[in-house]
Amino acid sequence: MSEITNDDYSFAERDDQEHWVIHLKTGKWKDTYYCYDRVQLVPPEGGWPEEGDGEGTLSFNYGLIESPFDLNELSEDVDFNDHIGYILRHIIEDSFDSGNYKIGSEDGKAD
């Protein structure tokens, strides 16, 4: 995997979407638009350790919106799914580094 940077994607608002849309600006899937839905951090087997860092797994759902590729084939493409997982990780890390993030929904519910 090559390192993901802010130049590889952008956020876009679309009137027909409830969530922010990701636009892939570089790479194999350039000009693909999608959005993340539910994102979870799944604890490692055996749960989170009491001390130290535990590494969980990032789990997410997404919706494909538009692409120069067949959307059905793209949704089954393991490499594409891995790629957008790396982008999600970059978004999360970048958000925490900048302090620009929100956990939970507007109404205060965790879901």
Protein Blocks (a to p, Z undefined) as FASTA:
>chain_A
ZZddfklpccdddfkbfbdcdddfedjkgoiacddfbdcddddehiaafbdcdddddddd
dddfbdcbdfklmmmmmklmmmmmmmmmmmmmmmmmnopacedjfkopaZZ
